[in-house]
Amino acid sequence: AATTQIKPDSATHSSILIRTFTLQAGWLYFPVGGGIVADSDPLDEYRETLHKASGMIRSLRTT
């Protein structure tokens, strides 16, 4: 996803949103994934996806 701000003077600022949560119908979603290329190792890609998800989960914990 992306967000864009357009100011009255027509200046724009855009960002690509990564590591974000979405709350929809009482469910909290946080998509994670990666890019697959010809020499990707499926196990490495899986581990990377789990690593990305673990950071999101840690951010929800309270101390």
PDBQT receptor file of N, H, CA, C and O in Angstrom, charges set to zero:
ATOM      1  N   ALA A   1       0.851  -1.179   0.000  1.00  0.00    +0.000 N 
ATOM      2  CA  ALA A   1       0.000   0.000   0.000  1.00  0.00    +0.000 C 
ATOM      3  C   ALA A   1       0.888   1.231   0.000  1.00  0.00    +0.000 C 
ATOM      4  O   ALA A   1       2.090   1.150   0.257  1.00  0.00    +0.000 OA
ATOM      5  N   ALA A   2       0.295   2.340  -0.285  1.00  0.00    +0.000 N 
ATOM      6  H   ALA A   2      -0.681   2.406  -0.494  1.00  0.00    +0.000 HD
ATOM      7  CA  ALA A   2       1.021   3.603  -0.301  1.00  0.00    +0.000 C 
ATOM      8  C   ALA A   2       0.140   4.699   0.273  1.00  0.00    +0.000 C 
ATOM      9  O   ALA A   2      -1.085   4.583   0.295  1.00  0.00    +0.000 OA
ATOM     10  N   THR A   3       0.777   5.760   0.736  1.00  0.00    +0.000 N 
ATOM     11  H   THR A   3       1.772   5.854   0.718  1.00  0.00    +0.000 HD
ATOM     12  CA  THR A   3       0.053   6.935   1.194  1.00  0.00    +0.000 C 
ATOM     13  C   THR A   3       0.667   8.150   0.516  1.00  0.00    +0.000 C 
ATOM     14  O   THR A   3       1.882   8.219   0.326  1.00  0.00    +0.000 OA
ATOM     15  N   THR A   4      -0.168   9.095   0.159  1.00  0.00    +0.000 N 
ATOM     16  H   THR A   4      -1.154   9.039   0.313  1.00  0.00    +0.000 HD
ATOM     17  CA  THR A   4       0.298  10.308  -0.510  1.00  0.00    +0.000 C 
ATOM     18  C   THR A   4      -0.373  11.519   0.114  1.00  0.00    +0.000 C 
ATOM     19  O   THR A   4      -1.578  11.514   0.367  1.00  0.00    +0.000 OA
ATOM     20  N   GLN A   5       0.412  12.550   0.358  1.00  0.00    +0.000 N 
ATOM     21  H   GLN A   5       1.391  12.554   0.152  1.00  0.00    +0.000 HD
ATOM     22  CA  GLN A   5      -0.107  13.813   0.862  1.00  0.00    +0.000 C 
ATOM     23  C   GLN A   5       0.066  14.851  -0.239  1.00  0.00    +0.000 C 
ATOM     24  O   GLN A   5       1.167  15.030  -0.758  1.00  0.00    +0.000 OA
ATOM     25  N   ILE A   6      -1.013  15.530  -0.593  1.00  0.00    +0.000 N 
ATOM     26  H   ILE A   6      -1.907  15.384  -0.171  1.00  0.00    +0.000 HD
ATOM     27  CA  ILE A   6      -0.954  16.604  -1.585  1.00  0.00    +0.000 C 
ATOM     28  C   ILE A   6      -1.274  17.903  -0.859  1.00  0.00    +0.000 C 
ATOM     29  O   ILE A   6      -2.361  18.066  -0.305  1.00  0.00    +0.000 OA
ATOM     30  N   LYS A   7      -0.324  18.816  -0.867  1.00  0.00    +0.000 N 
ATOM     31  H   LYS A   7       0.559  18.684  -1.317  1.00  0.00    +0.000 HD
ATOM     32  CA  LYS A   7      -0.484  20.084  -0.159  1.00  0.00    +0.000 C 
ATOM     33  C   LYS A   7      -1.138  21.123  -1.069  1.00  0.00    +0.000 C 
ATOM     34  O   LYS A   7      -1.163  20.955  -2.288  1.00  0.00    +0.000 OA
ATOM     35  N   PRO A   8      -1.667  22.197  -0.476  1.00  0.00    +0.000 N 
ATOM     36  CA  PRO A   8      -2.331  23.233  -1.284  1.00  0.00    +0.000 C 
ATOM     37  C   PRO A   8      -1.449  23.823  -2.386  1.00  0.00    +0.000 C 
ATOM     38  O   PRO A   8      -1.957  24.255  -3.421  1.00  0.00    +0.000 OA
ATOM     39  N   ASP A   9      -0.122  23.842  -2.167  1.00  0.00    +0.000 N 
ATOM     40  H   ASP A   9       0.290  23.491  -1.327  1.00  0.00    +0.000 HD
ATOM     41  CA  ASP A   9       0.775  24.376  -3.194  1.00  0.00    +0.000 C 
ATOM     42  C   ASP A   9       1.153  23.322  -4.235  1.00  0.00    +0.000 C 
ATOM     43  O   ASP A   9       2.072  23.533  -5.026  1.00  0.00    +0.000 OA
ATOM     44  N   SER A  10       0.446  22.186  -4.239  1.00  0.00    +0.000 N 
ATOM     45  H   SER A  10      -0.301  22.014  -3.596  1.00  0.00    +0.000 HD
ATOM     46  CA  SER A  10       0.630  21.061  -5.166  1.00  0.00    +0.000 C 
ATOM     47  C   SER A  10       1.857  20.207  -4.862  1.00  0.00    +0.000 C 
ATOM     48  O   SER A  10       2.148  19.274  -5.609  1.00  0.00    +0.000 OA
ATOM     49  N   ALA A  11       2.581  20.502  -3.788  1.00  0.00    +0.000 N 
ATOM     50  H   ALA A  11       2.344  21.260  -3.181  1.00  0.00    +0.000 HD
ATOM     51  CA  ALA A  11       3.691  19.633  -3.393  1.00  0.00    +0.000 C 
ATOM     52  C   ALA A  11       3.113  18.300  -2.931  1.00  0.00    +0.000 C 
ATOM     53  O   ALA A  11       2.083  18.261  -2.258  1.00  0.00    +0.000 OA
ATOM     54  N   THR A  12       3.775  17.220  -3.293  1.00  0.00    +0.000 N 
ATOM     55  H   THR A  12       4.611  17.252  -3.840  1.00  0.00    +0.000 HD
ATOM     56  CA  THR A  12       3.302  15.898  -2.882  1.00  0.00    +0.000 C 
ATOM     57  C   THR A  12       4.403  15.152  -2.137  1.00  0.00    +0.000 C 
ATOM     58  O   THR A  12       5.592  15.325  -2.406  1.00  0.00    +0.000 OA
ATOM     59  N   HIS A  13       3.980  14.335  -1.211  1.00  0.00    +0.000 N 
ATOM     60  H   HIS A  13       3.015  14.195  -0.992  1.00  0.00    +0.000 HD
ATOM     61  CA  HIS A  13       4.873  13.468  -0.454  1.00  0.00    +0.000 C 
ATOM     62  C   HIS A  13       4.238  12.089  -0.441  1.00  0.00    +0.000 C 
ATOM     63  O   HIS A  13       3.089  11.938  -0.025  1.00  0.00    +0.000 OA
ATOM     64  N   SER A  14       4.978  11.080  -0.895  1.00  0.00    +0.000 N 
ATOM     65  H   SER A  14       5.911  11.203  -1.233  1.00  0.00    +0.000 HD
ATOM     66  CA  SER A  14       4.446   9.719  -0.961  1.00  0.00    +0.000 C 
ATOM     67  C   SER A  14       5.355   8.757  -0.213  1.00  0.00    +0.000 C 
ATOM     68  O   SER A  14       6.569   8.947  -0.147  1.00  0.00    +0.000 OA
ATOM     69  N   SER A  15       4.747   7.730   0.344  1.00  0.00    +0.000 N 
ATOM     70  H   SER A  15       3.760   7.576   0.290  1.00  0.00    +0.000 HD
ATOM     71  CA  SER A  15       5.484   6.684   1.052  1.00  0.00    +0.000 C 
ATOM     72  C   SER A  15       4.872   5.332   0.734  1.00  0.00    +0.000 C 
ATOM     73  O   SER A  15       3.662   5.210   0.545  1.00  0.00    +0.000 OA
ATOM     74  N   ILE A  16       5.721   4.323   0.677  1.00  0.00    +0.000 N 
ATOM     75  H   ILE A  16       6.704   4.421   0.830  1.00  0.00    +0.000 HD
ATOM     76  CA  ILE A  16       5.246   2.945   0.572  1.00  0.00    +0.000 C 
ATOM     77  C   ILE A  16       5.144   2.406   1.994  1.00  0.00    +0.000 C 
ATOM     78  O   ILE A  16       6.095   2.498   2.770  1.00  0.00    +0.000 OA
ATOM     79  N   LEU A  17       3.998   1.851   2.326  1.00  0.00    +0.000 N 
ATOM     80  H   LEU A  17       3.226   1.777   1.695  1.00  0.00    +0.000 HD
ATOM     81  CA  LEU A  17       3.758   1.361   3.678  1.00  0.00    +0.000 C 
ATOM     82  C   LEU A  17       4.190  -0.095   3.798  1.00  0.00    +0.000 C 
ATOM     83  O   LEU A  17       3.678  -0.969   3.098  1.00  0.00    +0.000 OA
ATOM     84  N   ILE A  18       5.136  -0.341   4.692  1.00  0.00    +0.000 N 
ATOM     85  H   ILE A  18       5.552   0.369   5.261  1.00  0.00    +0.000 HD
ATOM     86  CA  ILE A  18       5.539  -1.713   5.001  1.00  0.00    +0.000 C 
ATOM     87  C   ILE A  18       5.468  -1.883   6.505  1.00  0.00    +0.000 C 
ATOM     88  O   ILE A  18       5.509  -0.902   7.247  1.00  0.00    +0.000 OA
ATOM     89  N   ARG A  19       5.361  -3.126   6.962  1.00  0.00    +0.000 N 
ATOM     90  H   ARG A  19       5.328  -3.924   6.359  1.00  0.00    +0.000 HD
ATOM     91  CA  ARG A  19       5.287  -3.434   8.386  1.00  0.00    +0.000 C 
ATOM     92  C   ARG A  19       4.164  -2.635   9.043  1.00  0.00    +0.000 C 
ATOM     93  O   ARG A  19       4.380  -1.974  10.059  1.00  0.00    +0.000 OA
ATOM     94  N   THR A  20       2.972  -2.697   8.465  1.00  0.00    +0.000 N 
ATOM     95  H   THR A  20       2.796  -3.235   7.639  1.00  0.00    +0.000 HD
ATOM     96  CA  THR A  20       1.817  -1.978   8.987  1.00  0.00    +0.000 C 
ATOM     97  C   THR A  20       0.704  -2.951   9.349  1.00  0.00    +0.000 C 
ATOM     98  O   THR A  20       0.611  -4.048   8.799  1.00  0.00    +0.000 OA
ATOM     99  N   PHE A  21      -0.135  -2.528  10.282  1.00  0.00    +0.000 N 
ATOM    100  H   PHE A  21      -0.060  -1.637  10.729  1.00  0.00    +0.000 HD
ATOM    101  CA  PHE A  21      -1.293  -3.306  10.703  1.00  0.00    +0.000 C 
ATOM    102  C   PHE A  21      -2.549  -2.738  10.059  1.00  0.00    +0.000 C 
ATOM    103  O   PHE A  21      -2.631  -1.540   9.789  1.00  0.00    +0.000 OA
ATOM    104  N   THR A  22      -3.522  -3.602   9.817  1.00  0.00    +0.000 N 
ATOM    105  H   THR A  22      -3.455  -4.576  10.037  1.00  0.00    +0.000 HD
ATOM    106  CA  THR A  22      -4.846  -3.195   9.358  1.00  0.00    +0.000 C 
ATOM    107  C   THR A  22      -5.866  -3.835  10.286  1.00  0.00    +0.000 C 
ATOM    108  O   THR A  22      -5.831  -5.044  10.514  1.00  0.00    +0.000 OA
ATOM    109  N   LEU A  23      -6.774  -3.025  10.820  1.00  0.00    +0.000 N 
ATOM    110  H   LEU A  23      -6.802  -2.042  10.635  1.00  0.00    +0.000 HD
ATOM    111  CA  LEU A  23      -7.857  -3.533  11.655  1.00  0.00    +0.000 C 
ATOM    112  C   LEU A  23      -9.121  -3.520  10.814  1.00  0.00    +0.000 C 
ATOM    113  O   LEU A  23      -9.559  -2.466  10.351  1.00  0.00    +0.000 OA
ATOM    114  N   GLN A  24      -9.706  -4.697  10.620  1.00  0.00    +0.000 N 
ATOM    115  H   GLN A  24      -9.351  -5.553  10.997  1.00  0.00    +0.000 HD
ATOM    116  CA  GLN A  24     -10.890  -4.814   9.771  1.00  0.00    +0.000 C 
ATOM    117  C   GLN A  24     -11.839  -5.836  10.381  1.00  0.00    +0.000 C 
ATOM    118  O   GLN A  24     -11.467  -6.986  10.611  1.00  0.00    +0.000 OA
ATOM    119  N   ALA A  25     -13.055  -5.407  10.636  1.00  0.00    +0.000 N 
ATOM    120  H   ALA A  25     -13.358  -4.472  10.449  1.00  0.00    +0.000 HD
ATOM    121  CA  ALA A  25     -14.108  -6.281  11.170  1.00  0.00    +0.000 C 
ATOM    122  C   ALA A  25     -13.653  -7.032  12.426  1.00  0.00    +0.000 C 
ATOM    123  O   ALA A  25     -13.971  -8.207  12.609  1.00  0.00    +0.000 OA
ATOM    124  N   GLY A  26     -12.909  -6.338  13.282  1.00  0.00    +0.000 N 
ATOM    125  H   GLY A  26     -12.650  -5.384  13.133  1.00  0.00    +0.000 HD
ATOM    126  CA  GLY A  26     -12.473  -6.941  14.531  1.00  0.00    +0.000 C 
ATOM    127  C   GLY A  26     -11.235  -7.816  14.430  1.00  0.00    +0.000 C 
ATOM    128  O   GLY A  26     -10.809  -8.387  15.434  1.00  0.00    +0.000 OA
ATOM    129  N   TRP A  27     -10.653  -7.937  13.258  1.00  0.00    +0.000 N 
ATOM    130  H   TRP A  27     -11.000  -7.474  12.443  1.00  0.00    +0.000 HD
ATOM    131  CA  TRP A  27      -9.439  -8.730  13.052  1.00  0.00    +0.000 C 
ATOM    132  C   TRP A  27      -8.272  -7.799  12.764  1.00  0.00    +0.000 C 
ATOM    133  O   TRP A  27      -8.426  -6.801  12.059  1.00  0.00    +0.000 OA
ATOM    134  N   LEU A  28      -7.105  -8.125  13.307  1.00  0.00    +0.000 N 
ATOM    135  H   LEU A  28      -6.980  -8.935  13.880  1.00  0.00    +0.000 HD
ATOM    136  CA  LEU A  28      -5.889  -7.364  13.060  1.00  0.00    +0.000 C 
ATOM    137  C   LEU A  28      -5.031  -8.144  12.073  1.00  0.00    +0.000 C 
ATOM    138  O   LEU A  28      -4.666  -9.292  12.326  1.00  0.00    +0.000 OA
ATOM    139  N   TYR A  29      -4.718  -7.522  10.963  1.00  0.00    +0.000 N 
ATOM    140  H   TYR A  29      -5.015  -6.589  10.757  1.00  0.00    +0.000 HD
ATOM    141  CA  TYR A  29      -3.925  -8.159   9.903  1.00  0.00    +0.000 C 
ATOM    142  C   TYR A  29      -2.575  -7.468   9.789  1.00  0.00    +0.000 C 
ATOM    143  O   TYR A  29      -2.467  -6.256   9.979  1.00  0.00    +0.000 OA
ATOM    144  N   PHE A  30      -1.552  -8.247   9.477  1.00  0.00    +0.000 N 
ATOM    145  H   PHE A  30      -1.640  -9.231   9.322  1.00  0.00    +0.000 HD
ATOM    146  CA  PHE A  30      -0.255  -7.668   9.114  1.00  0.00    +0.000 C 
ATOM    147  C   PHE A  30       0.393  -8.581   8.079  1.00  0.00    +0.000 C 
ATOM    148  O   PHE A  30       0.962  -9.617   8.420  1.00  0.00    +0.000 OA
ATOM    149  N   PRO A  31       0.301  -8.191   6.827  1.00  0.00    +0.000 N 
ATOM    150  CA  PRO A  31       0.861  -9.036   5.771  1.00  0.00    +0.000 C 
ATOM    151  C   PRO A  31       2.387  -9.029   5.800  1.00  0.00    +0.000 C 
ATOM    152  O   PRO A  31       3.012  -7.996   6.040  1.00  0.00    +0.000 OA
ATOM    153  N   VAL A  32       2.964 -10.179   5.556  1.00  0.00    +0.000 N 
ATOM    154  H   VAL A  32       2.456 -11.018   5.361  1.00  0.00    +0.000 HD
ATOM    155  CA  VAL A  32       4.413 -10.315   5.400  1.00  0.00    +0.000 C 
ATOM    156  C   VAL A  32       4.661 -11.204   4.189  1.00  0.00    +0.000 C 
ATOM    157  O   VAL A  32       3.803 -12.004   3.815  1.00  0.00    +0.000 OA
ATOM    158  N   GLY A  33       5.803 -11.066   3.594  1.00  0.00    +0.000 N 
ATOM    159  H   GLY A  33       6.499 -10.416   3.898  1.00  0.00    +0.000 HD
ATOM    160  CA  GLY A  33       6.115 -11.882   2.431  1.00  0.00    +0.000 C 
ATOM    161  C   GLY A  33       7.487 -11.524   1.902  1.00  0.00    +0.000 C 
ATOM    162  O   GLY A  33       8.265 -10.842   2.570  1.00  0.00    +0.000 OA
ATOM    163  N   GLY A  34       7.771 -11.976   0.727  1.00  0.00    +0.000 N 
ATOM    164  H   GLY A  34       7.139 -12.529   0.185  1.00  0.00    +0.000 HD
ATOM    165  CA  GLY A  34       9.062 -11.712   0.122  1.00  0.00    +0.000 C 
ATOM    166  C   GLY A  34       9.002 -11.894  -1.374  1.00  0.00    +0.000 C 
ATOM    167  O   GLY A  34       7.977 -12.285  -1.932  1.00  0.00    +0.000 OA
ATOM    168  N   GLY A  35      10.095 -11.609  -2.001  1.00  0.00    +0.000 N 
ATOM    169  H   GLY A  35      10.928 -11.292  -1.548  1.00  0.00    +0.000 HD
ATOM    170  CA  GLY A  35      10.182 -11.774  -3.449  1.00  0.00    +0.000 C 
ATOM    171  C   GLY A  35      10.872 -13.081  -3.794  1.00  0.00    +0.000 C 
ATOM    172  O   GLY A  35      11.920 -13.405  -3.236  1.00  0.00    +0.000 OA
ATOM    173  N   ILE A  36      10.294 -13.814  -4.697  1.00  0.00    +0.000 N 
ATOM    174  H   ILE A  36       9.442 -13.550  -5.150  1.00  0.00    +0.000 HD
ATOM    175  CA  ILE A  36      10.858 -15.092  -5.125  1.00  0.00    +0.000 C 
ATOM    176  C   ILE A  36      11.542 -14.889  -6.475  1.00  0.00    +0.000 C 
ATOM    177  O   ILE A  36      10.952 -14.353  -7.414  1.00  0.00    +0.000 OA
ATOM    178  N   VAL A  37      12.786 -15.325  -6.552  1.00  0.00    +0.000 N 
ATOM    179  H   VAL A  37      13.265 -15.760  -5.790  1.00  0.00    +0.000 HD
ATOM    180  CA  VAL A  37      13.539 -15.272  -7.807  1.00  0.00    +0.000 C 
ATOM    181  C   VAL A  37      14.042 -16.677  -8.124  1.00  0.00    +0.000 C 
ATOM    182  O   VAL A  37      13.871 -17.598  -7.326  1.00  0.00    +0.000 OA
ATOM    183  N   ALA A  38      14.651 -16.833  -9.272  1.00  0.00    +0.000 N 
ATOM    184  H   ALA A  38      14.790 -16.085  -9.920  1.00  0.00    +0.000 HD
ATOM    185  CA  ALA A  38      15.048 -18.163  -9.755  1.00  0.00    +0.000 C 
ATOM    186  C   ALA A  38      15.930 -18.925  -8.769  1.00  0.00    +0.000 C 
ATOM    187  O   ALA A  38      15.790 -20.140  -8.624  1.00  0.00    +0.000 OA
ATOM    188  N   ASP A  39      16.838 -18.221  -8.090  1.00  0.00    +0.000 N 
ATOM    189  H   ASP A  39      16.952 -17.234  -8.207  1.00  0.00    +0.000 HD
ATOM    190  CA  ASP A  39      17.743 -18.941  -7.189  1.00  0.00    +0.000 C 
ATOM    191  C   ASP A  39      17.330 -18.846  -5.717  1.00  0.00    +0.000 C 
ATOM    192  O   ASP A  39      18.151 -19.080  -4.831  1.00  0.00    +0.000 OA
ATOM    193  N   SER A  40      16.081 -18.508  -5.453  1.00  0.00    +0.000 N 
ATOM    194  H   SER A  40      15.414 -18.318  -6.173  1.00  0.00    +0.000 HD
ATOM    195  CA  SER A  40      15.589 -18.457  -4.074  1.00  0.00    +0.000 C 
ATOM    196  C   SER A  40      15.588 -19.847  -3.450  1.00  0.00    +0.000 C 
ATOM    197  O   SER A  40      15.287 -20.843  -4.106  1.00  0.00    +0.000 OA
ATOM    198  N   ASP A  41      15.927 -19.886  -2.183  1.00  0.00    +0.000 N 
ATOM    199  H   ASP A  41      16.172 -19.077  -1.649  1.00  0.00    +0.000 HD
ATOM    200  CA  ASP A  41      15.837 -21.125  -1.412  1.00  0.00    +0.000 C 
ATOM    201  C   ASP A  41      14.518 -21.063  -0.636  1.00  0.00    +0.000 C 
ATOM    202  O   ASP A  41      14.341 -20.177   0.201  1.00  0.00    +0.000 OA
ATOM    203  N   PRO A  42      13.600 -21.979  -0.898  1.00  0.00    +0.000 N 
ATOM    204  CA  PRO A  42      12.285 -21.918  -0.239  1.00  0.00    +0.000 C 
ATOM    205  C   PRO A  42      12.367 -21.864   1.287  1.00  0.00    +0.000 C 
ATOM    206  O   PRO A  42      11.599 -21.136   1.916  1.00  0.00    +0.000 OA
ATOM    207  N   LEU A  43      13.278 -22.616   1.887  1.00  0.00    +0.000 N 
ATOM    208  H   LEU A  43      13.901 -23.208   1.377  1.00  0.00    +0.000 HD
ATOM    209  CA  LEU A  43      13.399 -22.606   3.343  1.00  0.00    +0.000 C 
ATOM    210  C   LEU A  43      13.889 -21.248   3.840  1.00  0.00    +0.000 C 
ATOM    211  O   LEU A  43      13.401 -20.745   4.852  1.00  0.00    +0.000 OA
ATOM    212  N   ASP A  44      14.849 -20.654   3.137  1.00  0.00    +0.000 N 
ATOM    213  H   ASP A  44      15.246 -21.062   2.315  1.00  0.00    +0.000 HD
ATOM    214  CA  ASP A  44      15.325 -19.321   3.514  1.00  0.00    +0.000 C 
ATOM    215  C   ASP A  44      14.207 -18.289   3.404  1.00  0.00    +0.000 C 
ATOM    216  O   ASP A  44      14.073 -17.423   4.268  1.00  0.00    +0.000 OA
ATOM    217  N   GLU A  45      13.411 -18.378   2.351  1.00  0.00    +0.000 N 
ATOM    218  H   GLU A  45      13.520 -19.081   1.649  1.00  0.00    +0.000 HD
ATOM    219  CA  GLU A  45      12.295 -17.438   2.172  1.00  0.00    +0.000 C 
ATOM    220  C   GLU A  45      11.271 -17.599   3.293  1.00  0.00    +0.000 C 
ATOM    221  O   GLU A  45      10.743 -16.613   3.807  1.00  0.00    +0.000 OA
ATOM    222  N   TYR A  46      10.999 -18.839   3.665  1.00  0.00    +0.000 N 
ATOM    223  H   TYR A  46      11.428 -19.640   3.247  1.00  0.00    +0.000 HD
ATOM    224  CA  TYR A  46      10.065 -19.113   4.754  1.00  0.00    +0.000 C 
ATOM    225  C   TYR A  46      10.587 -18.519   6.061  1.00  0.00    +0.000 C 
ATOM    226  O   TYR A  46       9.842 -17.867   6.793  1.00  0.00    +0.000 OA
ATOM    227  N   ARG A  47      11.861 -18.747   6.349  1.00  0.00    +0.000 N 
ATOM    228  H   ARG A  47      12.466 -19.277   5.755  1.00  0.00    +0.000 HD
ATOM    229  CA  ARG A  47      12.460 -18.214   7.578  1.00  0.00    +0.000 C 
ATOM    230  C   ARG A  47      12.439 -16.688   7.590  1.00  0.00    +0.000 C 
ATOM    231  O   ARG A  47      12.181 -16.077   8.628  1.00  0.00    +0.000 OA
ATOM    232  N   GLU A  48      12.705 -16.080   6.451  1.00  0.00    +0.000 N 
ATOM    233  H   GLU A  48      12.914 -16.576   5.608  1.00  0.00    +0.000 HD
ATOM    234  CA  GLU A  48      12.674 -14.619   6.372  1.00  0.00    +0.000 C 
ATOM    235  C   GLU A  48      11.267 -14.094   6.655  1.00  0.00    +0.000 C 
ATOM    236  O   GLU A  48      11.103 -13.082   7.336  1.00  0.00    +0.000 OA
ATOM    237  N   THR A  49      10.264 -14.777   6.138  1.00  0.00    +0.000 N 
ATOM    238  H   THR A  49      10.397 -15.600   5.585  1.00  0.00    +0.000 HD
ATOM    239  CA  THR A  49       8.881 -14.371   6.376  1.00  0.00    +0.000 C 
ATOM    240  C   THR A  49       8.536 -14.488   7.860  1.00  0.00    +0.000 C 
ATOM    241  O   THR A  49       7.893 -13.598   8.417  1.00  0.00    +0.000 OA
ATOM    242  N   LEU A  50       8.956 -15.576   8.501  1.00  0.00    +0.000 N 
ATOM    243  H   LEU A  50       9.478 -16.299   8.048  1.00  0.00    +0.000 HD
ATOM    244  CA  LEU A  50       8.725 -15.724   9.942  1.00  0.00    +0.000 C 
ATOM    245  C   LEU A  50       9.441 -14.634  10.732  1.00  0.00    +0.000 C 
ATOM    246  O   LEU A  50       8.903 -14.116  11.710  1.00  0.00    +0.000 OA
ATOM    247  N   HIS A  51      10.649 -14.289  10.308  1.00  0.00    +0.000 N 
ATOM    248  H   HIS A  51      11.086 -14.710   9.514  1.00  0.00    +0.000 HD
ATOM    249  CA  HIS A  51      11.410 -13.232  10.977  1.00  0.00    +0.000 C 
ATOM    250  C   HIS A  51      10.670 -11.899  10.887  1.00  0.00    +0.000 C 
ATOM    251  O   HIS A  51      10.572 -11.177  11.879  1.00  0.00    +0.000 OA
ATOM    252  N   LYS A  52      10.150 -11.573   9.712  1.00  0.00    +0.000 N 
ATOM    253  H   LYS A  52      10.229 -12.160   8.907  1.00  0.00    +0.000 HD
ATOM    254  CA  LYS A  52       9.385 -10.333   9.545  1.00  0.00    +0.000 C 
ATOM    255  C   LYS A  52       8.147 -10.345  10.435  1.00  0.00    +0.000 C 
ATOM    256  O   LYS A  52       7.838  -9.343  11.080  1.00  0.00    +0.000 OA
ATOM    257  N   ALA A  53       7.444 -11.458  10.472  1.00  0.00    +0.000 N 
ATOM    258  H   ALA A  53       7.695 -12.272   9.948  1.00  0.00    +0.000 HD
ATOM    259  CA  ALA A  53       6.235 -11.563  11.294  1.00  0.00    +0.000 C 
ATOM    260  C   ALA A  53       6.567 -11.451  12.779  1.00  0.00    +0.000 C 
ATOM    261  O   ALA A  53       5.795 -10.870  13.542  1.00  0.00    +0.000 OA
ATOM    262  N   SER A  54       7.700 -11.995  13.194  1.00  0.00    +0.000 N 
ATOM    263  H   SER A  54       8.327 -12.467  12.575  1.00  0.00    +0.000 HD
ATOM    264  CA  SER A  54       8.044 -11.966  14.619  1.00  0.00    +0.000 C 
ATOM    265  C   SER A  54       8.233 -10.535  15.116  1.00  0.00    +0.000 C 
ATOM    266  O   SER A  54       7.892 -10.229  16.258  1.00  0.00    +0.000 OA
ATOM    267  N   GLY A  55       8.762  -9.674  14.287  1.00  0.00    +0.000 N 
ATOM    268  H   GLY A  55       9.039  -9.923  13.359  1.00  0.00    +0.000 HD
ATOM    269  CA  GLY A  55       8.905  -8.273  14.672  1.00  0.00    +0.000 C 
ATOM    270  C   GLY A  55       7.558  -7.599  14.869  1.00  0.00    +0.000 C 
ATOM    271  O   GLY A  55       7.387  -6.798  15.787  1.00  0.00    +0.000 OA
ATOM    272  N   MET A  56       6.615  -7.920  14.016  1.00  0.00    +0.000 N 
ATOM    273  H   MET A  56       6.755  -8.571  13.270  1.00  0.00    +0.000 HD
ATOM    274  CA  MET A  56       5.269  -7.359  14.143  1.00  0.00    +0.000 C 
ATOM    275  C   MET A  56       4.610  -7.866  15.424  1.00  0.00    +0.000 C 
ATOM    276  O   MET A  56       3.969  -7.102  16.146  1.00  0.00    +0.000 OA
ATOM    277  N   ILE A  57       4.769  -9.142  15.697  1.00  0.00    +0.000 N 
ATOM    278  H   ILE A  57       5.290  -9.763  15.112  1.00  0.00    +0.000 HD
ATOM    279  CA  ILE A  57       4.172  -9.722  16.900  1.00  0.00    +0.000 C 
ATOM    280  C   ILE A  57       4.803  -9.114  18.154  1.00  0.00    +0.000 C 
ATOM    281  O   ILE A  57       4.096  -8.792  19.109  1.00  0.00    +0.000 OA
ATOM    282  N   ARG A  58       6.126  -8.955  18.156  1.00  0.00    +0.000 N 
ATOM    283  H   ARG A  58       6.701  -9.216  17.380  1.00  0.00    +0.000 HD
ATOM    284  CA  ARG A  58       6.810  -8.340  19.309  1.00  0.00    +0.000 C 
ATOM    285  C   ARG A  58       6.302  -6.932  19.567  1.00  0.00    +0.000 C 
ATOM    286  O   ARG A  58       6.201  -6.511  20.719  1.00  0.00    +0.000 OA
ATOM    287  N   SER A  59       5.982  -6.203  18.513  1.00  0.00    +0.000 N 
ATOM    288  H   SER A  59       6.064  -6.544  17.577  1.00  0.00    +0.000 HD
ATOM    289  CA  SER A  59       5.525  -4.822  18.695  1.00  0.00    +0.000 C 
ATOM    290  C   SER A  59       4.172  -4.747  19.395  1.00  0.00    +0.000 C 
ATOM    291  O   SER A  59       3.807  -3.693  19.915  1.00  0.00    +0.000 OA
ATOM    292  N   LEU A  60       3.427  -5.841  19.415  1.00  0.00    +0.000 N 
ATOM    293  H   LEU A  60       3.722  -6.697  18.992  1.00  0.00    +0.000 HD
ATOM    294  CA  LEU A  60       2.119  -5.859  20.075  1.00  0.00    +0.000 C 
ATOM    295  C   LEU A  60       2.203  -6.192  21.561  1.00  0.00    +0.000 C 
ATOM    296  O   LEU A  60       1.246  -5.962  22.301  1.00  0.00    +0.000 OA
ATOM    297  N   ARG A  61       3.320  -6.722  21.995  1.00  0.00    +0.000 N 
ATOM    298  H   ARG A  61       4.096  -6.909  21.394  1.00  0.00    +0.000 HD
ATOM    299  CA  ARG A  61       3.459  -7.120  23.397  1.00  0.00    +0.000 C 
ATOM    300  C   ARG A  61       3.591  -5.895  24.293  1.00  0.00    +0.000 C 
ATOM    301  O   ARG A  61       4.225  -4.904  23.929  1.00  0.00    +0.000 OA
ATOM    302  N   THR A  62       2.989  -5.980  25.457  1.00  0.00    +0.000 N 
ATOM    303  H   THR A  62       2.474  -6.784  25.753  1.00  0.00    +0.000 HD
ATOM    304  CA  THR A  62       3.123  -4.898  26.433  1.00  0.00    +0.000 C 
ATOM    305  C   THR A  62       4.139  -5.306  27.483  1.00  0.00    +0.000 C 
ATOM    306  O   THR A  62       4.371  -6.493  27.713  1.00  0.00    +0.000 OA
ATOM    307  N   THR A  63       4.735  -4.319  28.112  1.00  0.00    +0.000 N 
ATOM    308  H   THR A  63       4.546  -3.355  27.925  1.00  0.00    +0.000 HD
ATOM    309  CA  THR A  63       5.735  -4.616  29.147  1.00  0.00    +0.000 C 
ATOM    310  C   THR A  63       5.208  -4.251  30.507  1.00  0.00    +0.000 C 
ATOM    311  O   THR A  63       5.904  -4.428  31.507  1.00  0.00    +0.000 OA
TER     312      THR A  63
